[in-house]
Structures are given as structure tokens and as C-alpha cells.
């Protein structure tokens, strides 16, 4: 079975590829799509896991290089350097 939702580089929910779901997709032209990433905010909400300051900078740079329009991080009060 072909699995377009999973490669060595990325994973998304297989439900996104179900005909019942995908038939309702109505996307604007690619140059009008804006990407909002919450990796730096929600990524640390897992038990016993945190990003170092260097991790956050590296991740933010990679997301910016990938063309992400908005990168959301934890609030400054929860940030430890």
C-alpha cells in the first residue's frame, strides 16, 4: 500500500488522504498560503522534554529558511536560557 503521508523526511495524518476528507479541500493559490508553525510552543509541552536556547535558534532558523511565515514560541516567562 502506498503511504503518501509518511516519508523519511515528514509525516502527516493519513486521514488527510481519505477521499471523504480530501474532496472538501479548497486551497487558494500556493503563493497565497501562509504557514503558521507552533513547534517551539507545543513541542515543549511533552513530559520531560525541553529545547535548549541553541535548539530553539536552530529550529527557528530552519523554519524561516523553509518559508514559514509565522513562528510561535513559548512566552518569555517560560523561556530558560
N, C-alpha and C positions, 0 to 999 in steps of 0.2 A: 504494500500500500504506500502510495506517495504521501509524504508529510511536508507540505509547503510551509507549515507553521514552525518547523524546527530544522535548523541547520547548525553547523559548527559555530556560527557567529551570532545567532539570535534565536529567540523563541517567542511565540505569541500563542494565545489560546486557539486550539483547534476549532473552537466554536465559531470563530470569526470566518471560517471557511465553509460552514454549513450553508447550503443553498437558501434555507429559510431566513438566515441572518444576512448573508451577502446580497441577496436580491433586493434588500431595502437600502443598501448603501447608496448615498448620493453625495459624492465628493465634489468640491469645487476644483477648478484647475490647480495643478500642482504648485504653481507659483503663488497661489493664494492660501495654501495650507500653512498654518502656524503650529509649531511643535512646542509644547509646554512639558518640561521634564521635572519630576519630583524625586528622582533618585537620591539626591543628597538630603532630602527631608524625610522621606518614608523609609529609606534604606537603613537608617539607624534605629528604627522602631522595632527591629528584631531583637529578641532577648540575647544578651551577652555579645552584642556586636556594636562597634562604633568605628567611624572613619577618623583617621588622624588628619591633622591640618594638611599635610602633604597629599594624602589620599583625596581630600576634597578639592584641592587645587588641580590635581591631575585629572580627576573626573570632570570638573567644570571645564577645563581646557579641552578635553576630548569631546564633550558635548557641544561646546561652542564651535570647534573645528568641524563637527558633523552637521552644523547648521541649525542647531536647536535655538529657537527664538527666545525662550524664557526658561531660566534655570532656577528652580526654587530650592532653598536650603533651609536648615533649621533656623529658628530665631537666634539672634545674637546672645540671648541669655543662656541658651543651651549649648553654646559653642565653646569647646575647650581647645586651647592651642597646645 
